[in-house]
């Protein structure tokens, strides 16, 4: 691999991770509840990306190009799991909205204290927006990335264009290390930025859950249809 090809790969990688997708949506959803959970979710996402990177460097991307049916099965599996996550997010959002409306409609409900619900010095109710443990947040990020259609397509079709069997072990190590470091810096930085805006985001936590669920379900349907087309 030449330095020019490496720079082209790095620019392509940065464009791919910065563009909105399920990974960014999931960090926004988790990070709005807790800075720690958001960071661990970001680490989980980059763990998934690291798996994709290592697998691609080991020959998975070339294998998917040679046998398109493999990409189709990955899309079917990823789409099915993304659909399950979308269903859970949508259900959680609708349940939170119902609980909040029910609490507001109770007679004799206490009035909100100053700053409560306005994002000033208060956190969202843990009943409506429970904080994920580090392990659960990490697993959430990992599962989202492994089922991410952007990741499947990027590593299956784009990443392989830059990888050559004869590029040498040193370039393999450099590519893996730089891509993981850049991705980790971006996703963790984004998680911290989301938390800085958490008061505003938390007020609309239920809406974010509903929108996230809808996006995941639409992406899941697209992936399943594409996967069926590739397999059949």
Secondary structure, DSSP 8 states (H G I E B T S, - for coil): --HHHHHHHHHHHHHHHHS-SHHHHHHHHHHTT-HHHHHHHHHHHHHHHHHHHHHHHTTHHHHHHH-HHHHHHHHHHHHHHHHHHHHHHHHHHHHHHHHHHHHHTSTT-----TTTTTTSS----TTTS----HHHHHHHHHHHHHT-HHHHHIIIIIGGGG--TTS-HHHHHHHHHHHHHHHHHHHHHHHHHHHHTHHHHHTTHHHHHHHHHHHHHHHHHHHHHHHHHHH-
